[in-house]
């Protein structure tokens, strides 16, 4: 059975902790009954309750003591409520803390705006030194968690709620900077997918528009995006970035700055505040980010851009 991103994180972290006694797990009263890490290593599991800033601060202290703390809470509470602690601990102190944030985007759906997070990439990408990842599928999440544990660097790992996806095929154990789900002619526009829903939507669009290339990005911090932009720009000139995030501070804006000779557009959450309930897909539709919306963006923007190099 394929695991969701947050369940894959818990399973992989528990397996890693069996080999590395320095790994500790902190949660904000979200684990529920049967958390695998708590069951396997209760002495290394800490439930901090709804004190997200204090949890990040505590993790920074544990990292300074030589441990490898992994912190998990919902994305809106990690990236927004605990933003000052993230800035100081992960940024200024460069503490080796890994923050894993489920409920990103509007995957919280009917929980409402308090549990939506369409701003986390903007916040975290503005903090120097933080590695940012948004894995798609169980295997990619496991790979990102393993790499974070090995690196000792501060990380922010974004995932959804309960959706379970199979990762895109890759030829190596390591995640490539750009995972090419579909190649196409250099003059063809390229879809660039980000995160779980970005990948799901781009894959669906590819079924309707097979002439488009499709590149998927997992690592989204400036260091990784700068390298990915070189590879993208060497192959194509016109791009549509699909991401479950606001336009401001998102990956489309970042790539536009990194590829000034290319043409970069975005299909994203825009400026909407969903005020009605529903499941994840229904809320995505209300903010203008379902399959019909992305196809409209492709048809409305990309054909005129194909093969055209814009020189600034």
N, C-alpha and C positions, 0 to 999 in steps of 0.2 A: 504494500500500500504506500503510495506517495504521501509524504508528510508535508504539511504547510510549512511556511518559512519559520514561524516561531517554534513549531514543534521540532523541526529539523535542527534549529539552534540548540534547543534543550537537549536533544538526543546526542548531538555531536559534542557539546560541551561536557556532558556527563561521561562520554567515552574518553575524551581527552583528559579529564580529571583523574581517571583511573591510572593514567600514566604519568601525570604531572601533579604532585601534591601542592604546588604553588597556586593552582587555579582555585579561585573562590567565586561564588555566585551570589549576587545581591538582587533582590526583587522588591517591588513596591506593592506588596500585598496582591499580586496578580497571579501567583503560581497556582492557586487552587489546590485541591487535594490531588495527591499522586504526582507531584512534580518529580521527575526522574532524578534530578540532581539532589534534591532534598532527601529523597529516599536512599540514595546511594551514599551521600556524604553529608549527613545532617550537621556535622561540626564545621562544615565549610559553606553552609547555606545560611544567608541572613535575610530575613524579611523586615524591611525598614518601614513598612506601611506607607502612607501617603505623605512622605517626606522626601520628595525627589531630590531637592537640592542637597539636603544632608546626606543622602545616599551617595551622590557623586562625590561630595567632600570626603566621606568615609572611604570610598574607593580609592581616592587619591592618596590617602594615608596608607592604605593597605599596599598600594603600588610602591610607595616610598619605602615600605618595609620589605620589599622584595617579592611580594605576591603578585599574582596575575588576576586582577578583579574584572569580572564581567557583570555589567549592570543592565537590568532590563526593566523598562516601564513603557507605557503607551507613548507613542511619538509626540503627541501634543504636550505631555507632561515632561518628557525628556528634553525636547528641543526648545520649548517655550517657557514652561514653568521653571525649569532648572537651567535656563540659559546662562545666567551669571556664573553658576558653578561650572558649567561646561567651558565657558570662556577662560576661567582662571585655572581649572584643573587640567583640562585637555590641551588648552592653548598655551597660556602663560607658563604653567609648570611642566607642560609636555608629559604629564603623568600617563603611564601605560595602562589606561583604563579603556575598556571596550564597552560601548553603550549599544545595546541591541533594542531597537524601537519598533515594536509591532503597532498595528492600527495606524499606519502612515496613510497619507491621502485621506480619502473619505471611506476607507474600509470599515470604520466604526459605524457608518451608515446611520441606522435609526437611533443610535446613541446621541446624535445631534452634533451641533457645531463645537461644543466643548470637547468632543472626542474626535474631531476631524483635525487633520494636520496637513495643510497644503503649503506650509511655509518653512518646513524643517531644513530643506536643502539650502535655502537662502541664508538661514541662520548659521548652519554648520560650515558652509562653504566660505563664510566670512571670517572664520576662526583659523588662523594659520596653523599648519602642522597636523591637522586632523585628517586621517584617511577616511573617506566616505564611500560606502558601498551600498548598493541596492540590488541584492541577488534576485535572480529569477529562477525559481525551482529549487527542489530539495538539494540536489548535488552541488549547485552553485553556493547555496547557503552554507553547506558543510565545508566547502573549500574556503570560503571567506572566513569562517570561524577558525578553521585550522591555521590559516595564514595570519590572522590577527593574534592568535595565541603564540605563534612562533615569533612574531615581529617585536612584541613588547611596545608597540607604538599606540598612541591614542587613536581609537576608531569610533565611527558612528555607522551602525549597520541598520538600514531601513528595511522593513518588511510589512506585510499586510496583516490581516486578521486570521482567517481560517482557510483561505483559498490555497489549494495544493496544485502545483504545476510541475511538469517534467522540464528539467533544464534543457537548453538548446545543446545540440551535439557540439563537442569540441575534441580536438586531436591530442591535447596534452592534459596532464593533471592540473597544471596551473591555468588560471583564467587568462585568456588573451585580453589585451587592451581593447581590442575590437573583435567581437565574435560575429562573423559574417554568416547570418542565417540565410541570405540569398545574394548571390552575385548578379550583376547586370552590366550592360554596356556603360562605359565611362560617361557617356552623354546622358544617361538616364538619371533621374532624380533618385535620391536615397532616403529611405526611412531610417531614422535613428531612434531606437526604443530605449527607454529608461525604466527600470523597475518592473514589478510584476504586471501591472495593468498596461503599462506602455508596451511591454513585449507581447502580451495577449492581444492587444488591439493591432499592433503592427503585423503580427502573424496573420490575423484575420484579414487585414487590408491586403496583404500579399496574395491571398487567395483570389481576391477580386481584381487586383492590379499586379499580375505576375511580372510585368515589365520593370517594376521598381526594384532597386537593390534594398536590402535590409541589413543594417548593422546594429548590434546590440551592445550597450555599454553597461558594465557593472560598477566600476570604480569611477566616482564622480567628483573627486576633489581636483583642485587646479593642477596638481602635479601629474595626475593620470590623464586628465582631459587634455592637457597640452600635448602629450604624446599621442593620444588617440586622435586629436585634431589633425596631426600631421598625416596619419594614415588615411583618415577620411578624406582630407583635402587632396591627397595624391590620387585618389580614385574617382572622386565625384566633385561637382561644383554646386549642386542644388540639394538641399536637405530639408526634411520635415522631421522635427524632433517631437516624439510622442511621450508625454510624461504626466503623471498624476500629481501635479504641483502647479502653483501659480506661475504665470509668466515671469513675474518679477523674481529675480534671483534663481531662476531655474537653469536647466542645462542648455536650453536653446539660447538663452542670453549669453551664457558662458562660451558656447561654441561660436556664436556670432563674433565675439570679441577675439577669439583665438583664430578664426578663419576670415579675416577681413576681405579676402578676394573671393570668398564663396557667398552663397545666398542661403541664409538659414532662417527658416520659419518654424513656428511651434504650434502643436495641437496640445492644449493644456487646459487647466481649470479656470483660467482667466480670473475675473474679479467677482465670481459668483459666491454667494453665501446660501447654500441650500437650507431652506427653511421648512421642508417637509420630510417626513420619514420615508422609509423604504429600505430595500436591501441594497447591497453595494452597487450592483449594476443600475438600479433605478436612480440612486443618487448621482452616479457618474453621468447618466443621461441628463439629469437636471442641471448639471454644471457644464453641459456641452462637451462631454468627453465619452461618447459611445462610438460604435462602429460607423454609424451614419455621419456623425460629426467629423470623424477623421477622414472618411472618404470624401466628404465635401471639401475639407481642407486640401486634400490631394488634388481633386479636380479643379478647385478654384485657384490654387496657387502654383502647383508644381509644373503643369504642362508648359506654362509660359517661361519657366526658368530652365527647362531642360537644355543642356548643351550651351547655356549662355554664361560666360565668365564675366562677372561684374568687377571692374577695376575701380578702386577708390583712389 
